[in-house]
Amino acid sequence: MSATIPTAPALYPPTVPPAARALPLYLSLTRFVRNPLRSLPRTVYEQPIVAYGRKRPLVAWVTGPELIEQILIKRTDVFVKTRLDKRVLRPLIGTGLLTADGDHWRWQRKLASPLFRPNDAYGYVPAMTTAANEQIARWRSLGPSHTAAIDRDMTETTFAVITRTILAGIDANEAVEIQRTGHAYIEPIMWSVAAALMLTPERWWYPGKRKMMRAAREGRAVVQRLLDKRRASGIEGDDLVARMLQARNPDTGAPMSDEALIDNLATFLLAGHETTAKALTWTLYLLARAPEWQDLVRNEVLSVAGRRAVTADDIAKLPITQRVLKESMRLYPPVPAMTRVNAEATELGGIVLP
């Protein structure tokens, strides 16, 4: 098999390379808003952990897999979620699964996790292939001379999947509003991140802030209407909306408040499909630049499924396709950085973090 697989070409687009050394704050933030990865010095790409601070390490960039495992899995009691994440995302998703900590996070995760177990996720394959076929039909109807906005099309496709599976029951108008408000919130988000990194007061202005806050209010209002409609029609079912409405706090037995329900549904509706859309967009970009690999993926799918739709049983028979998707996410990760703060003095990778 290895003899038939071509060597991938140099796939990174021609861009300015990382900074040779740590940049002054004003220059670092200017680059950061345009492209966060461009603001990092070259050492971050070469060493498993790089710490900054004149007298003591105040910030550390961690890229070593073993150290990341320590932070995100083995020592979560020490490395907790930061005020930065909560400040940037709170207007949109409150204290939902992405921003919650401790027991509040654990019971929300326990509630949602069955929907994403492999065997359950395989049940979504028909909805995925249907959405993909619908997108292909739209492209074909526009003719061979049409130039497609792939990022927008992938967002629409992944949104179609999520609204037909874990978040069933959203009508077309609600879907349009959720997509619009989600995009409006995310578009200027790097300014919000930069303001949070600068530790400016939350009431201060930054470019795009008014647009973000308006989008958050409108998006959460749409989710509230979805909840009200679902309650009126009955809360039976096994989708996420039904599970959230039926859920009870394990300690108090109380149902989720409307605010908590909106926090979690907004997380999946307004943010949950964007990362998948970005992964697909970059994968199609890379395949377009590597036609030999494009042929390999197409031929593998045809050899397994022919002209019929791909089924859950086919997934394990598509190793090349899976490897292409994973390599795409390695080169262009949809979420290239995460933040944590150590709640106590600790050592990581030979560096003492106060």
MOQUI-V135693 format. One record per residue. RES is the residue in one letter. OMEGA is omega in radians with two decimals (none if undefined). D_CENTER is the distance of its C-alpha to the mean C-alpha in Angstrom with 2 decimals. Layout:
# MOQUI-V135693
res: (RES:RES)
omega: (OMEGA:OMEGA)
d_center: (D_CENTER:D_CENTER)
This chain:
# MOQUI-V135693
res: (M:S:A:T:I:P:T:A:P:A:L:Y:P:P:T:V:P:P:A:A:R:A:L:P:L:Y:L:S:L:T:R:F:V:R:N:P:L:R:S:L:P:R:T:V:Y:E:Q:P:I:V:A:Y:G:R:K:R:P:L:V:A:W:V:T:G:P:E:L:I:E:Q:I:L:I:K:R:T:D:V:F:V:K:T:R:L:D:K:R:V:L:R:P:L:I:G:T:G:L:L:T:A:D:G:D:H:W:R:W:Q:R:K:L:A:S:P:L:F:R:P:N:D:A:Y:G:Y:V:P:A:M:T:T:A:A:N:E:Q:I:A:R:W:R:S:L:G:P:S:H:T:A:A:I:D:R:D:M:T:E:T:T:F:A:V:I:T:R:T:I:L:A:G:I:D:A:N:E:A:V:E:I:Q:R:T:G:H:A:Y:I:E:P:I:M:W:S:V:A:A:A:L:M:L:T:P:E:R:W:W:Y:P:G:K:R:K:M:M:R:A:A:R:E:G:R:A:V:V:Q:R:L:L:D:K:R:R:A:S:G:I:E:G:D:D:L:V:A:R:M:L:Q:A:R:N:P:D:T:G:A:P:M:S:D:E:A:L:I:D:N:L:A:T:F:L:L:A:G:H:E:T:T:A:K:A:L:T:W:T:L:Y:L:L:A:R:A:P:E:W:Q:D:L:V:R:N:E:V:L:S:V:A:G:R:R:A:V:T:A:D:D:I:A:K:L:P:I:T:Q:R:V:L:K:E:S:M:R:L:Y:P:P:V:P:A:M:T:R:V:N:A:E:A:T:E:L:G:G:I:V:L:P)
omega: (-3.06:-3.12:-3.09:-3.10:-3.10:3.04:3.13:3.09:3.05:-2.94:3.11:3.09:3.14:3.14:3.05:-3.10:3.10:3.11:-3.14:3.14:3.12:-3.06:2.97:-3.00:-3.07:-3.13:3.12:-3.13:3.10:3.10:-3.06:-3.10:-3.14:-3.11:-3.06:-3.08:3.12:-3.09:-3.07:3.05:-3.06:-3.09:3.14:3.14:-3.01:-3.06:-3.07:3.09:3.12:-3.09:3.13:3.13:-3.06:-3.07:3.12:-3.10:3.13:3.12:3.09:3.00:-3.07:3.11:3.13:-3.10:-3.12:3.13:3.08:3.09:3.09:-3.05:-2.96:-3.04:-2.97:-3.04:-3.11:3.09:3.12:-3.09:-3.02:3.13:-2.98:3.05:-3.13:3.14:-3.07:-3.13:-3.08:-3.00:-3.03:-3.12:-3.09:-2.99:3.02:3.11:3.06:-3.01:-3.08:-3.01:-3.10:3.08:2.95:-3.08:-3.14:3.09:-3.03:-3.07:3.05:3.13:3.12:-3.13:-3.02:-2.97:3.13:-3.13:-3.04:3.02:-3.07:-3.09:3.10:-3.13:3.11:3.11:3.13:-3.06:3.12:3.11:3.13:-3.12:3.08:3.13:3.11:3.12:3.09:3.13:3.09:3.12:3.11:3.11:-3.11:-3.11:-3.12:3.07:-3.04:-3.12:-3.11:3.02:-3.05:2.98:-2.97:-3.11:3.12:-3.13:3.12:3.07:3.11:-3.11:-3.13:3.09:3.09:3.13:-3.04:-3.14:3.09:-3.06:-3.03:-3.14:-3.10:3.01:3.13:3.14:-3.01:-3.13:3.10:3.14:3.13:-3.12:-3.13:3.10:-3.12:-3.10:3.10:3.12:-3.13:3.13:-3.03:-3.02:-3.14:-2.92:-3.12:3.03:3.10:3.11:3.13:3.11:3.12:3.11:3.12:-3.12:3.08:3.08:-3.06:-3.13:-3.10:3.13:2.91:-3.09:3.09:-3.05:-3.10:3.12:3.14:-3.09:3.11:3.12:3.13:3.14:-3.10:-3.14:3.13:3.09:3.09:3.14:3.09:3.11:3.09:3.11:-3.12:3.14:-3.11:3.10:-3.10:-3.09:-3.13:-3.04:3.09:3.10:-3.09:3.10:-3.05:-3.14:3.14:-3.13:-3.14:3.14:-3.12:-2.99:3.05:3.10:-3.06:-3.11:-3.05:-3.07:-3.11:3.06:3.07:3.02:3.10:3.14:3.12:3.09:-3.14:3.12:-3.06:3.12:3.08:3.11:-3.10:-3.08:-2.98:-3.09:-2.96:-3.09:-3.06:-3.11:3.10:3.12:3.13:3.11:3.12:3.13:3.14:3.11:3.11:3.07:-3.11:3.10:3.10:3.12:-3.13:-3.03:3.11:3.09:3.05:3.11:3.13:-3.14:-3.14:-3.10:3.12:3.14:3.14:-3.13:-3.11:-3.00:-3.06:-3.14:3.10:3.11:3.06:3.11:3.12:-3.13:-3.12:-2.96:-3.10:-3.12:-3.10:-3.06:-3.13:3.12:3.13:-3.12:3.09:3.12:-3.13:3.12:3.07:-3.14:3.04:-3.11:-3.07:-3.10:3.12:3.05:-2.98:-3.11:3.02:-3.14:3.02:3.05:3.11:-3.06:3.09:3.10:-3.08:3.11:3.12:3.11:3.13:3.14:3.10:3.13:-3.10:none)
d_center: (33.09:32.25:35.09:33.63:30.17:30.28:29.16:26.01:26.98:25.72:22.39:21.29:22.17:25.06:23.79:25.39:25.01:23.72:26.26:29.16:29.20:27.60:27.88:29.59:27.40:27.95:27.25:24.16:22.65:23.75:21.91:18.85:18.39:18.81:16.75:15.77:16.55:19.94:20.99:21.08:24.50:25.24:25.91:22.26:21.86:25.10:25.32:23.38:23.64:24.89:26.11:27.30:30.05:33.71:35.27:32.56:28.93:26.79:23.49:22.46:19.91:19.31:18.44:20.79:19.28:22.05:21.49:17.74:18.86:21.32:18.88:16.12:18.46:22.14:22.66:20.23:23.36:23.90:20.47:19.00:16.22:17.38:18.72:16.56:13.27:15.44:17.24:14.45:12.57:15.76:17.21:14.46:13.48:16.49:16.63:14.36:12.67:10.19:13.25:16.20:18.39:21.31:22.86:20.91:17.62:19.52:20.96:17.85:16.12:19.41:19.42:16.06:16.03:18.75:16.70:14.51:17.51:18.32:21.44:19.91:16.99:19.80:21.26:18.54:19.58:22.24:19.95:17.64:20.75:22.23:19.37:19.51:23.28:23.22:21.20:23.68:26.52:25.40:25.36:28.77:30.24:29.64:31.69:31.41:31.84:28.73:25.98:22.58:19.58:17.21:13.96:15.33:16.62:13.49:11.82:15.05:15.16:11.90:12.85:16.25:15.15:13.41:16.47:18.85:17.68:16.18:16.78:20.04:22.55:20.98:23.50:23.15:23.80:21.22:18.60:19.69:19.64:16.16:14.80:17.15:16.40:12.61:13.26:16.07:14.17:11.42:14.13:16.14:13.67:14.82:18.25:17.19:15.75:19.04:21.11:19.65:20.37:23.85:24.34:25.79:26.75:24.16:26.79:27.07:26.14:23.70:22.97:20.94:21.20:23.34:21.10:18.03:20.26:21.78:18.53:17.48:20.97:21.08:17.75:18.82:22.23:21.00:19.39:22.73:24.65:22.68:23.62:27.20:27.58:26.36:28.78:31.55:31.12:30.66:27.88:28.66:26.13:23.48:20.32:17.98:20.01:23.22:22.11:21.06:24.37:26.35:24.86:27.20:26.78:28.27:30.43:31.73:31.40:30.20:27.68:24.44:25.27:24.09:22.13:20.25:19.77:18.37:15.99:14.44:14.74:13.26:10.11:9.82:11.68:10.50:6.77:6.15:7.10:5.87:3.38:6.56:8.73:8.20:8.93:11.86:13.02:13.49:15.06:17.48:18.26:19.18:21.18:22.99:24.04:25.12:27.20:28.71:25.41:24.75:28.13:27.42:24.34:26.32:29.39:27.66:26.24:29.68:31.48:29.59:29.19:31.59:31.21:30.01:26.48:24.47:24.66:23.07:26.13:25.41:22.07:23.95:26.29:23.80:23.42:23.34:20.57:18.45:19.38:18.55:14.93:14.69:16.57:14.43:11.34:13.96:15.24:12.25:9.14:5.98:5.73:9.54:10.74:10.91:14.11:16.74:20.42:23.28:25.30:28.45:30.08:28.99:29.15:26.38:27.27:30.75:29.74:30.79:28.28:30.19)
